[in-house]
Amino acid sequence: MMDFAHWLPIIWAVILIAAISIYVILDGFDLGIGMLFMLERDETRRNVMISTIAPVWDGNETWMVLGGAVLYGVFPGAYATLLPAFYLPIVLMLVALIFRGVAFEFRVMTRGTPRARHWDLGFMIGSAVAAFCQGSVLGGVIQGVKVTDGAFSGGSLDWLTPFTILCGLSVMCGYALLGATWLVWRTTGVLEASCRRWAGRLAIGLFTCIVAVSFWTPLLHAPYLRRWTEWPNILFVAPVPVLVIVFGLMLAASLRKGHSRVPFLCALGWFFLCLSGLGITVWPYAVPPTLTLWDVSSPPSSQFFQLVGTVILLPIILTYTIYSYRVFRGKVSEADGYH
């Protein structure tokens, strides 16, 4: 029983990371499409962009809810410590997501009127703010929070640093790249050609951000630096930067050769590698650099009870997510519409 109790927080950490990763993949590209509205001024092509995500965008945030529920129920110590540290960006992110959702629907109801432009602006701003806040929170967790006797003891603006701003901008760039490559996959004609150009430029920007964050992160805390530079750790972590370069070359080649699906898969590969690298860096801390998974986890009996429910519900969520994307697969043209 003791051994199983020791492994429970690790199992839950894997579930939490999986939920965050799926959220980043699914909600990332539709947030990116919102930001790409800034580059596309044509009303008809904007409608096509919306039509590629309209049937599925609501369900994408299911995974954010799952991640929050896991953090609250399984790692209450981390929830109680991290939430006060990031009240401002989290509230701002939620407000942006709500405003973005309202703009998404109202732009359809006001289509063809001057007010539709206002809702387009709201959709753009909501998407950009939500993406920046998510990156800032991620950066804030990585750089660590002040903890005294297991409780947050810092200030309300401790999260706002040059490093977290860089992380916020990196996530914005990454989501925009996901959005551009998704549109390369799902659209045709002039819009697809524009998205290929945008994706090429955004890929350069994201690669630059990945390099900057990768060199900065190990300098934040000594354990981070040892994880990436000491022998034999370097043998296990070296594939991550190598694969980042490989996926970058594949992405550039696929855009140049006219592939539709490969650019999106390469962008997903970049996100997977980035999340893997961050996981390698902070492990086994839940609240870097002081509290580990075992320090902040709930009792084993509570974890096991929740695990039973998750084992039942998770396949259901995965099934309807996969089914919805399968039903609405294929290219979207100007003849297709929403509502």
C-alpha positions as a Markdown table, in Angstrom:
| # | Residue | x | y | z |
|---|---|---|---|---|
| 1 | Met | 0.0 | 0.0 | 0.0 |
| 2 | Met | 2.9 | 2.4 | 0.8 |
| 3 | Asp | 4.4 | 1.9 | -2.6 |
| 4 | Phe | 1.2 | 2.5 | -4.4 |
| 5 | Ala | 0.6 | 5.6 | -2.2 |
| 6 | His | 4.0 | 6.9 | -3.3 |
| 7 | Trp | 3.1 | 6.4 | -7.0 |
| 8 | Leu | -0.3 | 8.0 | -6.8 |
| 9 | Pro | 1.0 | 11.7 | -7.1 |
| 10 | Ile | 3.1 | 10.6 | -10.1 |
| 11 | Ile | 0.1 | 9.1 | -11.8 |
| 12 | Trp | -1.9 | 12.3 | -11.1 |
| 13 | Ala | 1.0 | 14.5 | -12.3 |
| 14 | Val | 0.9 | 12.6 | -15.6 |
| 15 | Ile | -2.9 | 13.0 | -15.9 |
| 16 | Leu | -2.5 | 16.8 | -15.1 |
| 17 | Ile | 0.3 | 17.2 | -17.7 |
| 18 | Ala | -1.8 | 15.3 | -20.3 |
| 19 | Ala | -4.8 | 17.5 | -19.6 |
| 20 | Ile | -2.7 | 20.7 | -20.0 |
| 21 | Ser | -1.1 | 19.4 | -23.1 |
| 22 | Ile | -4.4 | 18.5 | -24.8 |
| 23 | Tyr | -5.8 | 21.9 | -23.8 |
| 24 | Val | -2.8 | 23.7 | -25.3 |
| 25 | Ile | -3.2 | 21.7 | -28.5 |
| 26 | Leu | -7.0 | 22.1 | -28.9 |
| 27 | Asp | -7.6 | 25.6 | -27.5 |
| 28 | Gly | -4.2 | 26.9 | -28.6 |
| 29 | Phe | -5.0 | 26.9 | -32.3 |
| 30 | Asp | -8.4 | 28.6 | -31.9 |
| 31 | Leu | -6.8 | 31.3 | -29.7 |
| 32 | Gly | -4.2 | 31.6 | -32.4 |
| 33 | Ile | -6.9 | 32.0 | -35.1 |
| 34 | Gly | -8.3 | 34.9 | -33.0 |
| 35 | Met | -4.9 | 36.6 | -33.0 |
| 36 | Leu | -4.5 | 36.0 | -36.8 |
| 37 | Phe | -7.6 | 38.2 | -37.3 |
| 38 | Met | -5.1 | 41.0 | -37.0 |
| 39 | Leu | -3.4 | 39.9 | -40.2 |
| 40 | Glu | -6.5 | 39.1 | -42.2 |
| 41 | Arg | -8.8 | 42.1 | -43.0 |
| 42 | Asp | -11.1 | 40.4 | -45.6 |
| 43 | Glu | -14.5 | 39.7 | -44.0 |
| 44 | Thr | -15.2 | 36.6 | -46.1 |
| 45 | Arg | -11.9 | 35.0 | -45.3 |
| 46 | Arg | -12.4 | 35.8 | -41.6 |
| 47 | Asn | -15.7 | 34.0 | -41.8 |
| 48 | Val | -13.9 | 30.9 | -43.2 |
| 49 | Met | -11.4 | 31.1 | -40.4 |
| 50 | Ile | -14.2 | 31.1 | -37.9 |
| 51 | Ser | -15.9 | 28.2 | -39.7 |
| 52 | Thr | -12.9 | 25.9 | -39.2 |
| 53 | Ile | -13.3 | 26.1 | -35.4 |
| 54 | Ala | -16.9 | 26.9 | -34.8 |
| 55 | Pro | -18.2 | 23.3 | -34.3 |
| 56 | Val | -15.5 | 22.4 | -31.8 |
| 57 | Trp | -14.1 | 25.4 | -30.0 |
| 58 | Asp | -16.5 | 25.2 | -27.0 |
| 59 | Gly | -15.4 | 21.7 | -26.1 |
| 60 | Asn | -11.7 | 22.6 | -26.1 |
| 61 | Glu | -11.9 | 24.3 | -22.7 |
| 62 | Thr | -13.1 | 21.0 | -21.1 |
| 63 | Trp | -9.5 | 20.2 | -20.6 |
| 64 | Met | -8.8 | 23.4 | -18.7 |
| 65 | Val | -11.6 | 22.5 | -16.3 |
| 66 | Leu | -10.2 | 19.0 | -15.9 |
| 67 | Gly | -6.7 | 20.4 | -15.2 |
| 68 | Gly | -8.2 | 22.8 | -12.6 |
| 69 | Ala | -10.2 | 20.0 | -11.0 |
| 70 | Val | -7.1 | 17.8 | -10.7 |
| 71 | Leu | -5.1 | 20.6 | -9.1 |
| 72 | Tyr | -7.8 | 21.4 | -6.6 |
| 73 | Gly | -8.7 | 17.8 | -5.7 |
| 74 | Val | -5.4 | 16.0 | -5.8 |
| 75 | Phe | -2.8 | 18.7 | -5.2 |
| 76 | Pro | -4.7 | 21.1 | -2.8 |
| 77 | Gly | -1.4 | 22.4 | -1.3 |
| 78 | Ala | -0.3 | 23.6 | -4.8 |
| 79 | Tyr | -3.7 | 25.0 | -5.5 |
| 80 | Ala | -3.7 | 27.0 | -2.3 |
| 81 | Thr | -0.2 | 28.3 | -2.9 |
| 82 | Leu | -0.3 | 29.0 | -6.6 |
| 83 | Leu | -3.7 | 30.6 | -6.8 |
| 84 | Pro | -2.9 | 33.6 | -4.6 |
| 85 | Ala | 0.3 | 34.1 | -6.5 |
| 86 | Phe | -1.5 | 34.3 | -9.8 |
| 87 | Tyr | -4.9 | 35.8 | -9.0 |
| 88 | Leu | -4.4 | 38.8 | -11.4 |
| 89 | Pro | -3.4 | 36.9 | -14.5 |
| 90 | Ile | -5.8 | 34.1 | -13.9 |
| 91 | Val | -8.8 | 36.4 | -13.4 |
| 92 | Leu | -7.7 | 38.5 | -16.4 |
| 93 | Met | -7.4 | 35.3 | -18.5 |
| 94 | Leu | -10.9 | 34.2 | -17.5 |
| 95 | Val | -12.4 | 37.6 | -18.3 |
| 96 | Ala | -10.6 | 37.5 | -21.7 |
| 97 | Leu | -12.0 | 34.0 | -22.5 |
| 98 | Ile | -15.5 | 35.1 | -21.5 |
| 99 | Phe | -15.3 | 38.3 | -23.6 |
| 100 | Arg | -13.8 | 36.3 | -26.5 |
| 101 | Gly | -16.7 | 33.8 | -26.3 |
| 102 | Val | -19.3 | 36.5 | -26.4 |
| 103 | Ala | -17.5 | 38.2 | -29.3 |
| 104 | Phe | -17.4 | 34.9 | -31.1 |
| 105 | Glu | -21.2 | 34.5 | -31.1 |
| 106 | Phe | -22.2 | 38.2 | -31.5 |
| 107 | Arg | -20.0 | 38.7 | -34.6 |
| 108 | Val | -22.2 | 36.1 | -36.3 |
| 109 | Met | -25.4 | 37.8 | -35.2 |
| 110 | Thr | -24.2 | 41.2 | -36.4 |
| 111 | Arg | -22.6 | 40.0 | -39.6 |
| 112 | Gly | -22.8 | 42.5 | -42.4 |
| 113 | Thr | -23.2 | 45.5 | -40.1 |
| 114 | Pro | -20.6 | 48.0 | -38.8 |
| 115 | Arg | -20.9 | 46.5 | -35.3 |
| 116 | Ala | -19.4 | 43.2 | -36.5 |
| 117 | Arg | -16.0 | 44.9 | -36.7 |
| 118 | His | -16.2 | 45.8 | -33.0 |
| 119 | Trp | -16.9 | 42.1 | -32.1 |
| 120 | Asp | -14.0 | 41.1 | -34.3 |
| 121 | Leu | -11.8 | 43.4 | -32.3 |
| 122 | Gly | -13.1 | 41.9 | -29.1 |
| 123 | Phe | -12.3 | 38.4 | -30.5 |
| 124 | Met | -8.8 | 39.5 | -31.3 |
| 125 | Ile | -8.1 | 41.2 | -27.9 |
| 126 | Gly | -9.7 | 38.4 | -25.9 |
| 127 | Ser | -7.6 | 35.8 | -27.7 |
| 128 | Ala | -4.3 | 37.7 | -27.3 |
| 129 | Val | -4.9 | 38.5 | -23.6 |
| 130 | Ala | -5.8 | 35.0 | -22.8 |
| 131 | Ala | -2.7 | 33.6 | -24.5 |
| 132 | Phe | -0.4 | 36.1 | -22.9 |
| 133 | Cys | -1.8 | 35.4 | -19.4 |
| 134 | Gln | -1.5 | 31.6 | -19.9 |
| 135 | Gly | 2.2 | 32.1 | -20.9 |
| 136 | Ser | 2.8 | 34.4 | -18.0 |
| 137 | Val | 1.3 | 32.0 | -15.4 |
| 138 | Leu | 3.4 | 29.2 | -16.9 |
| 139 | Gly | 6.5 | 31.4 | -16.6 |
| 140 | Gly | 5.6 | 32.4 | -13.1 |
| 141 | Val | 5.4 | 28.8 | -12.0 |
| 142 | Ile | 8.7 | 28.0 | -13.6 |
| 143 | Gln | 10.5 | 30.9 | -12.0 |
| 144 | Gly | 9.0 | 30.0 | -8.6 |
| 145 | Val | 6.9 | 31.7 | -5.9 |
| 146 | Lys | 7.8 | 32.8 | -2.4 |
| 147 | Val | 6.6 | 30.3 | 0.1 |
| 148 | Thr | 6.7 | 30.5 | 3.9 |
| 149 | Asp | 5.5 | 27.6 | 6.0 |
| 150 | Gly | 3.8 | 26.1 | 3.0 |
| 151 | Ala | 1.9 | 29.2 | 2.1 |
| 152 | Phe | 2.4 | 31.9 | -0.5 |
| 153 | Ser | 4.2 | 34.9 | 1.0 |
| 154 | Gly | 4.9 | 37.1 | -2.0 |
| 155 | Gly | 3.3 | 40.1 | -3.6 |
| 156 | Ser | 0.4 | 40.3 | -6.1 |
| 157 | Leu | 2.8 | 41.4 | -8.9 |
| 158 | Asp | 5.6 | 39.0 | -8.2 |
| 159 | Trp | 4.5 | 37.1 | -11.3 |
| 160 | Leu | 5.2 | 40.0 | -13.6 |
| 161 | Thr | 8.9 | 39.8 | -14.5 |
| 162 | Pro | 10.9 | 40.0 | -17.7 |
| 163 | Phe | 11.0 | 36.2 | -17.8 |
| 164 | Thr | 7.2 | 35.8 | -17.5 |
| 165 | Ile | 6.7 | 38.5 | -20.1 |
| 166 | Leu | 9.0 | 36.5 | -22.5 |
| 167 | Cys | 7.0 | 33.4 | -21.7 |
| 168 | Gly | 3.7 | 35.2 | -22.4 |
| 169 | Leu | 4.9 | 36.5 | -25.7 |
| 170 | Ser | 6.3 | 33.0 | -26.6 |
| 171 | Val | 2.9 | 31.4 | -26.0 |
| 172 | Met | 1.2 | 34.1 | -28.1 |
| 173 | Cys | 3.6 | 33.4 | -30.9 |
| 174 | Gly | 3.2 | 29.6 | -30.5 |
| 175 | Tyr | -0.6 | 29.8 | -30.5 |
| 176 | Ala | -0.6 | 32.0 | -33.6 |
| 177 | Leu | 1.7 | 29.4 | -35.3 |
| 178 | Leu | -0.7 | 26.6 | -34.3 |
| 179 | Gly | -3.6 | 28.7 | -35.7 |
| 180 | Ala | -1.8 | 29.4 | -39.0 |
| 181 | Thr | -0.8 | 25.8 | -39.6 |
| 182 | Trp | -4.4 | 24.6 | -38.7 |
| 183 | Leu | -5.7 | 27.0 | -41.4 |
| 184 | Val | -3.1 | 25.7 | -43.8 |
| 185 | Trp | -4.6 | 22.2 | -43.2 |
| 186 | Arg | -8.3 | 23.3 | -43.2 |
| 187 | Thr | -8.6 | 26.0 | -45.9 |
| 188 | Thr | -7.9 | 26.6 | -49.5 |
| 189 | Gly | -7.0 | 29.3 | -52.0 |
| 190 | Val | -5.8 | 32.7 | -51.0 |
| 191 | Leu | -6.3 | 32.2 | -47.3 |
| 192 | Glu | -4.2 | 29.0 | -47.3 |
| 193 | Ala | -1.4 | 30.8 | -49.2 |
| 194 | Ser | -1.5 | 33.7 | -46.7 |
| 195 | Cys | -1.4 | 31.2 | -43.8 |
| 196 | Arg | 1.7 | 29.5 | -45.3 |
| 197 | Arg | 3.5 | 32.9 | -45.3 |
| 198 | Trp | 2.3 | 33.7 | -41.8 |
| 199 | Ala | 3.4 | 30.3 | -40.5 |
| 200 | Gly | 6.9 | 30.6 | -41.9 |
| 201 | Arg | 7.4 | 33.9 | -40.1 |
| 202 | Leu | 5.8 | 32.8 | -36.9 |
| 203 | Ala | 7.9 | 29.6 | -36.9 |
| 204 | Ile | 11.1 | 31.8 | -37.0 |
| 205 | Gly | 9.7 | 33.9 | -34.1 |
| 206 | Leu | 8.7 | 30.9 | -32.0 |
| 207 | Phe | 12.1 | 29.2 | -32.6 |
| 208 | Thr | 13.8 | 32.4 | -31.3 |
| 209 | Cys | 11.5 | 32.4 | -28.3 |
| 210 | Ile | 12.2 | 28.7 | -27.6 |
| 211 | Val | 16.0 | 29.3 | -27.7 |
| 212 | Ala | 15.7 | 32.4 | -25.4 |
| 213 | Val | 13.5 | 30.6 | -22.8 |
| 214 | Ser | 15.7 | 27.5 | -23.0 |
| 215 | Phe | 18.8 | 29.4 | -22.1 |
| 216 | Trp | 17.2 | 31.6 | -19.5 |
| 217 | Thr | 15.3 | 28.9 | -17.6 |
| 218 | Pro | 18.3 | 26.9 | -16.2 |
| 219 | Leu | 19.7 | 30.2 | -14.8 |
| 220 | Leu | 16.7 | 30.7 | -12.5 |
| 221 | His | 17.5 | 28.0 | -10.0 |
| 222 | Ala | 20.6 | 25.8 | -9.4 |
| 223 | Pro | 18.6 | 22.5 | -9.6 |
| 224 | Tyr | 17.4 | 23.5 | -13.1 |
| 225 | Leu | 20.9 | 24.1 | -14.3 |
| 226 | Arg | 22.1 | 20.7 | -12.9 |
| 227 | Arg | 19.2 | 18.9 | -14.6 |
| 228 | Trp | 20.4 | 20.1 | -18.0 |
| 229 | Thr | 24.2 | 20.2 | -17.6 |
| 230 | Glu | 25.4 | 17.5 | -15.2 |
| 231 | Trp | 26.5 | 14.0 | -16.3 |
| 232 | Pro | 24.7 | 11.6 | -16.9 |
| 233 | Asn | 21.5 | 13.8 | -17.0 |
| 234 | Ile | 22.7 | 15.4 | -20.2 |
| 235 | Leu | 22.4 | 12.0 | -22.0 |
| 236 | Phe | 18.6 | 11.9 | -21.3 |
| 237 | Val | 17.8 | 15.5 | -22.0 |
| 238 | Ala | 19.9 | 16.0 | -25.1 |
| 239 | Pro | 17.3 | 14.6 | -27.5 |
| 240 | Val | 14.9 | 17.5 | -26.6 |
| 241 | Pro | 16.9 | 20.3 | -28.2 |
| 242 | Val | 18.0 | 18.1 | -31.1 |
| 243 | Leu | 14.3 | 17.2 | -31.9 |
| 244 | Val | 13.3 | 20.9 | -31.7 |
| 245 | Ile | 15.8 | 21.6 | -34.6 |
| 246 | Val | 14.6 | 18.5 | -36.5 |
| 247 | Phe | 10.9 | 19.5 | -36.2 |
| 248 | Gly | 11.8 | 23.1 | -37.3 |
| 249 | Leu | 13.5 | 21.8 | -40.4 |
| 250 | Met | 10.5 | 19.6 | -41.2 |
| 251 | Leu | 8.1 | 22.4 | -40.6 |
| 252 | Ala | 10.0 | 24.7 | -43.0 |
| 253 | Ala | 10.3 | 22.0 | -45.7 |
| 254 | Ser | 6.6 | 21.1 | -45.4 |
| 255 | Leu | 5.5 | 24.7 | -45.8 |
| 256 | Arg | 7.7 | 25.1 | -48.9 |
| 257 | Lys | 6.6 | 21.8 | -50.5 |
| 258 | Gly | 2.9 | 22.6 | -50.1 |
| 259 | His | 2.0 | 19.9 | -47.5 |
| 260 | Ser | -1.3 | 20.5 | -45.7 |
| 261 | Arg | -1.3 | 18.4 | -42.5 |
| 262 | Val | 2.5 | 18.1 | -41.8 |
| 263 | Pro | 3.0 | 21.8 | -40.7 |
| 264 | Phe | 0.4 | 21.5 | -38.0 |
| 265 | Leu | 1.8 | 18.2 | -36.8 |
| 266 | Cys | 5.3 | 19.7 | -36.7 |
| 267 | Ala | 4.0 | 22.7 | -34.7 |
| 268 | Leu | 2.4 | 20.2 | -32.3 |
| 269 | Gly | 5.7 | 18.5 | -32.0 |
| 270 | Trp | 7.3 | 21.7 | -30.9 |
| 271 | Phe | 4.7 | 22.3 | -28.2 |
| 272 | Phe | 5.1 | 18.7 | -27.0 |
| 273 | Leu | 8.9 | 19.1 | -26.8 |
| 274 | Cys | 8.6 | 22.4 | -25.0 |
| 275 | Leu | 6.2 | 21.0 | -22.4 |
| 276 | Ser | 8.5 | 17.9 | -22.0 |
| 277 | Gly | 11.5 | 20.2 | -21.5 |
| 278 | Leu | 9.7 | 22.2 | -18.8 |
| 279 | Gly | 8.5 | 19.0 | -17.1 |
| 280 | Ile | 12.1 | 17.8 | -17.0 |
| 281 | Thr | 13.2 | 21.1 | -15.6 |
| 282 | Val | 10.8 | 21.4 | -12.7 |
| 283 | Trp | 10.4 | 17.7 | -11.7 |
| 284 | Pro | 9.5 | 16.8 | -9.0 |
| 285 | Tyr | 8.4 | 20.2 | -7.8 |
| 286 | Ala | 4.7 | 21.2 | -7.8 |
| 287 | Val | 5.5 | 24.6 | -6.5 |
| 288 | Pro | 9.1 | 25.4 | -7.6 |
| 289 | Pro | 11.6 | 25.5 | -6.0 |
| 290 | Thr | 10.4 | 24.3 | -2.6 |
| 291 | Leu | 7.3 | 22.1 | -2.6 |
| 292 | Thr | 7.3 | 18.7 | -4.3 |
| 293 | Leu | 4.3 | 16.7 | -5.5 |
| 294 | Trp | 4.2 | 14.7 | -2.3 |
| 295 | Asp | 4.3 | 17.9 | -0.1 |
| 296 | Val | 1.1 | 19.3 | -1.7 |
| 297 | Ser | -0.9 | 16.1 | -2.5 |
| 298 | Ser | -4.1 | 15.0 | -0.8 |
| 299 | Pro | -4.4 | 11.8 | 1.3 |
| 300 | Pro | -3.9 | 8.6 | -0.8 |
| 301 | Ser | -7.5 | 7.5 | -0.1 |
| 302 | Ser | -8.8 | 10.7 | -1.6 |
| 303 | Gln | -6.5 | 10.4 | -4.6 |
| 304 | Phe | -7.6 | 6.8 | -5.3 |
| 305 | Phe | -11.3 | 7.7 | -5.0 |
| 306 | Gln | -10.8 | 10.5 | -7.6 |
| 307 | Leu | -8.7 | 8.2 | -9.8 |
| 308 | Val | -11.6 | 5.7 | -10.1 |
| 309 | Gly | -13.9 | 8.5 | -11.3 |
| 310 | Thr | -11.3 | 9.8 | -13.7 |
| 311 | Val | -10.7 | 6.4 | -15.2 |
| 312 | Ile | -14.4 | 6.3 | -16.1 |
| 313 | Leu | -14.8 | 9.8 | -17.3 |
| 314 | Leu | -11.6 | 10.4 | -19.2 |
| 315 | Pro | -12.3 | 7.9 | -22.0 |
| 316 | Ile | -15.7 | 9.4 | -22.5 |
| 317 | Ile | -14.2 | 12.9 | -22.8 |
| 318 | Leu | -11.6 | 11.6 | -25.2 |
| 319 | Thr | -14.2 | 9.8 | -27.3 |
| 320 | Tyr | -16.5 | 12.7 | -27.9 |
| 321 | Thr | -13.6 | 15.0 | -28.5 |
| 322 | Ile | -12.1 | 12.7 | -31.2 |
| 323 | Tyr | -15.6 | 12.1 | -32.7 |
| 324 | Ser | -16.4 | 15.8 | -33.0 |
| 325 | Tyr | -13.2 | 16.5 | -34.8 |
| 326 | Arg | -13.7 | 13.5 | -37.1 |
| 327 | Val | -17.2 | 14.6 | -38.0 |
| 328 | Phe | -16.1 | 18.1 | -38.9 |
| 329 | Arg | -12.9 | 17.1 | -40.7 |
| 330 | Gly | -11.9 | 18.3 | -44.1 |
| 331 | Lys | -11.3 | 21.6 | -45.9 |
| 332 | Val | -13.6 | 24.5 | -45.3 |
| 333 | Ser | -14.5 | 26.9 | -48.2 |
| 334 | Glu | -16.3 | 30.2 | -48.5 |
| 335 | Ala | -19.5 | 28.2 | -49.2 |
| 336 | Asp | -19.5 | 26.7 | -45.7 |
| 337 | Gly | -20.9 | 28.7 | -42.9 |
| 338 | Tyr | -21.6 | 28.9 | -39.2 |
| 339 | His | -25.2 | 29.0 | -37.9 |
